[in-house]
Amino acid sequence: MDLDDELRRLFQDDRLEIQVKPGADAAMVTGARRVRRRRVALASAASTLAVATVVAGGVALSGIAGSADLPPAASSVLTTTTTNPVWPIGYGPIKLTMSEQEALATGVLVELSANQANGCRNYATDGNPSDPGAVVVSPTKGVVRVTIPSFATTGSGIGAGATAAEVKAKYPTVVEFPGYLKERMQGKQPWHYVFELDEAKKVTSIRMDLESSDCGMR
């Protein structure tokens, strides 16, 4: 798989917690091509300079000790490798499993509410200022819950206002419970989406919960 295909694949990965703007993948591919062309040009220029230096050195030597056979110039090969990054799961700078100190350092947490069970702490965020439990932090596991703002969507395009049927269409393995849907996801540590539903079976909020939590979350 070349770099262009890899970039497009990464931008279409469902592990991304919010959708990428239309055309962003094409822009990134174009940028990657531009960088690659620059690298090729620089490598070519460096190779040309090296050959010129060797030739100049050979001319200088021939002027001193007669003619000299020059060794063939080594070819310069530019290789490009790509690796699959391990996507951190969360919204914006807040990621699941990061420590409370790391979460506070982002500047996104704006208010501390009453503690939950086992010393876990609840925070509102600048994206969810009215939700005192938008981010839940465990003293042993770090961030175990991140609620995405109402204007954001999952990587599959599900946001507040979507129907339960639309969620099920995008996430065929989602499990329905009274008042919410839950979809298990894969990551460095297992986690799941929780889609809260109102009486009309429409999504009111979406959060990402670490599967293994000591904070008494459902």
C-alpha positions as CSV (number, residue, x, y, z in Angstrom):
1,M,0.0,0.0,0.0
2,D,1.5,3.3,-1.0
3,L,1.4,6.6,1.0
4,D,-1.6,8.0,-0.8
5,D,-3.8,4.9,-0.2
6,E,-2.6,4.7,3.5
7,L,-3.6,8.4,4.1
8,R,-7.0,7.9,2.6
9,R,-7.5,4.7,4.7
10,L,-6.6,6.4,7.9
11,F,-9.0,9.3,7.3
12,Q,-11.8,6.8,6.7
13,D,-11.0,4.8,9.8
14,D,-14.0,4.5,12.1
15,R,-11.8,4.8,15.1
16,L,-11.6,8.5,14.5
17,E,-14.1,10.0,17.0
18,I,-15.3,12.8,14.7
19,Q,-15.7,13.0,11.0
20,V,-13.0,14.7,8.9
21,K,-14.2,17.6,6.8
22,P,-15.0,16.7,3.2
23,G,-12.0,17.0,1.0
24,A,-9.5,16.9,3.9
25,D,-8.2,13.5,2.8
26,A,-7.5,14.8,-0.7
27,A,-5.8,17.9,0.7
28,M,-3.6,15.7,2.9
29,V,-2.7,13.4,0.0
30,T,-1.8,16.4,-2.2
31,G,0.3,17.7,0.6
32,A,2.0,14.4,1.0
33,R,2.8,14.3,-2.7
34,R,4.2,17.8,-2.5
35,V,6.5,16.8,0.4
36,R,7.5,13.6,-1.4
37,R,8.4,15.6,-4.6
38,R,10.5,18.0,-2.5
39,R,12.3,15.1,-0.9
40,V,13.0,13.5,-4.3
41,A,14.2,16.8,-5.6
42,L,16.5,17.3,-2.6
43,A,17.9,13.8,-2.9
44,S,18.5,14.3,-6.6
45,A,20.3,17.6,-5.9
46,A,22.4,16.0,-3.2
47,S,23.3,13.2,-5.6
48,T,24.2,15.6,-8.4
49,L,26.4,17.6,-5.9
50,A,28.1,14.5,-4.8
51,V,28.9,13.4,-8.4
52,A,30.2,16.9,-9.2
53,T,32.4,16.9,-6.2
54,V,33.9,13.5,-7.1
55,V,34.5,14.7,-10.7
56,A,36.1,17.9,-9.5
57,G,38.3,15.9,-7.2
58,G,39.3,13.6,-10.1
59,V,40.2,16.5,-12.3
60,A,42.3,18.0,-9.5
61,L,44.1,14.6,-9.0
62,S,44.8,14.2,-12.8
63,G,46.4,17.6,-12.8
64,I,48.9,16.5,-10.1
65,A,49.6,12.9,-10.9
66,G,48.4,12.4,-14.5
67,S,45.1,10.7,-15.4
68,A,43.3,8.7,-12.7
69,D,40.4,6.2,-13.1
70,L,37.4,7.4,-11.1
71,P,35.1,4.8,-9.4
72,P,31.5,4.8,-10.6
73,A,29.3,7.1,-8.6
74,A,27.0,5.3,-6.1
75,S,23.3,5.5,-7.0
76,S,21.0,7.4,-4.6
77,V,17.7,5.6,-3.8
78,L,14.9,7.4,-1.9
79,T,12.6,5.1,0.0
80,T,9.4,6.1,1.7
81,T,7.9,4.0,4.5
82,T,4.7,4.4,6.4
83,T,3.5,2.9,9.7
84,N,0.0,2.5,11.1
85,P,-0.3,4.8,14.1
86,V,-2.1,3.7,17.2
87,W,-5.1,6.1,17.4
88,P,-5.7,7.6,20.9
89,I,-9.4,7.5,21.6
90,G,-11.2,10.6,22.8
91,Y,-12.4,14.0,21.7
92,G,-10.1,16.8,21.0
93,P,-7.1,16.7,23.4
94,I,-8.9,14.6,26.0
95,K,-8.1,10.9,25.5
96,L,-9.2,7.8,27.3
97,T,-6.6,6.5,29.9
98,M,-4.7,9.8,30.1
99,S,-3.9,10.8,33.7
100,E,-5.8,13.6,35.5
101,Q,-2.7,15.8,35.4
102,E,-2.5,15.3,31.6
103,A,-6.2,16.1,31.2
104,L,-6.0,19.2,33.3
105,A,-3.0,20.4,31.3
106,T,-5.1,20.5,28.1
107,G,-7.1,23.4,29.5
108,V,-10.3,21.7,28.3
109,L,-11.6,20.8,31.8
110,V,-13.4,23.8,33.2
111,E,-15.1,22.7,36.4
112,L,-14.8,20.0,39.0
113,S,-18.0,18.5,40.4
114,A,-18.7,16.1,43.3
115,N,-16.6,13.0,43.3
116,Q,-18.0,9.6,42.2
117,A,-17.3,6.2,43.7
118,N,-13.8,5.1,44.5
119,G,-12.4,8.6,44.4
120,C,-13.3,9.2,40.7
121,R,-13.7,12.8,39.7
122,N,-16.2,14.5,37.4
123,Y,-15.4,17.4,35.1
124,A,-17.4,19.6,32.8
125,T,-15.6,20.7,29.6
126,D,-15.6,23.8,27.4
127,G,-17.5,21.8,24.8
128,N,-20.0,20.5,27.4
129,P,-20.1,23.2,30.1
130,S,-23.6,22.1,31.3
131,D,-22.6,18.5,31.8
132,P,-20.8,18.1,35.1
133,G,-19.8,14.5,34.2
134,A,-18.7,15.1,30.6
135,V,-15.2,13.7,31.6
136,V,-14.8,11.2,34.4
137,V,-11.3,10.5,35.8
138,S,-10.3,7.4,37.8
139,P,-7.4,7.7,40.2
140,T,-6.1,4.4,38.9
141,K,-7.2,4.2,35.3
142,G,-7.1,7.8,34.2
143,V,-9.8,9.2,32.0
144,V,-12.5,6.6,31.7
145,R,-15.3,8.7,30.1
146,V,-15.4,11.4,27.4
147,T,-18.7,12.9,26.3
148,I,-18.5,14.5,22.8
149,P,-20.2,17.9,22.3
150,S,-23.7,17.9,20.7
151,F,-22.3,19.5,17.5
152,A,-19.9,16.6,16.9
153,T,-20.4,13.2,15.4
154,T,-18.8,9.8,15.5
155,G,-16.6,8.6,12.7
156,S,-19.7,7.0,11.1
157,G,-21.6,10.2,11.1
158,I,-23.9,9.6,14.1
159,G,-24.6,12.7,16.3
160,A,-27.2,14.1,18.6
161,G,-30.7,13.9,17.0
162,A,-30.0,10.6,15.1
163,T,-32.6,7.9,15.5
164,A,-32.0,4.5,17.1
165,A,-32.6,3.0,13.7
166,E,-29.9,5.1,12.2
167,V,-27.4,4.1,14.9
168,K,-28.2,0.4,14.3
169,A,-27.7,0.9,10.6
170,K,-24.2,2.3,11.1
171,Y,-23.4,0.0,14.0
172,P,-25.0,-3.4,13.3
173,T,-23.7,-5.0,16.5
174,V,-25.0,-2.3,18.8
175,V,-26.8,-3.6,21.9
176,E,-30.0,-1.8,23.0
177,F,-30.8,-1.2,26.7
178,P,-33.6,0.8,28.3
179,G,-32.8,4.4,27.5
180,Y,-29.5,3.8,25.6
181,L,-27.5,1.9,23.0
182,K,-24.0,0.5,23.5
183,E,-21.5,-0.4,20.9
184,R,-18.2,-2.2,21.8
185,M,-15.2,-0.8,20.1
186,Q,-11.6,-1.9,19.8
187,G,-8.5,0.2,20.9
188,K,-5.4,0.0,23.0
189,Q,-7.9,-0.9,25.7
190,P,-11.5,-2.0,24.9
191,W,-14.0,0.8,25.1
192,H,-17.6,1.5,23.9
193,Y,-19.8,4.2,22.6
194,V,-22.9,4.9,24.6
195,F,-25.8,6.6,22.8
196,E,-28.3,8.0,25.2
197,L,-31.9,8.0,23.9
198,D,-35.0,10.0,24.7
199,E,-38.5,8.7,24.7
200,A,-38.8,9.2,20.9
201,K,-35.7,6.9,20.5
202,K,-33.5,9.8,19.3
203,V,-29.9,10.3,20.4
204,T,-29.5,13.0,23.0
205,S,-25.8,12.5,23.8
206,I,-22.9,10.3,22.9
207,R,-20.0,9.3,25.1
208,M,-17.0,7.1,25.0
209,D,-16.5,4.9,28.0
210,L,-13.5,2.8,28.9
211,E,-14.8,-0.8,29.2
212,S,-12.8,-1.5,32.4
213,S,-13.7,1.2,34.9
214,D,-13.8,1.4,38.7
215,C,-16.1,4.5,38.7
216,G,-19.5,2.7,39.0
217,M,-20.5,3.6,35.4
218,R,-23.1,1.5,33.6
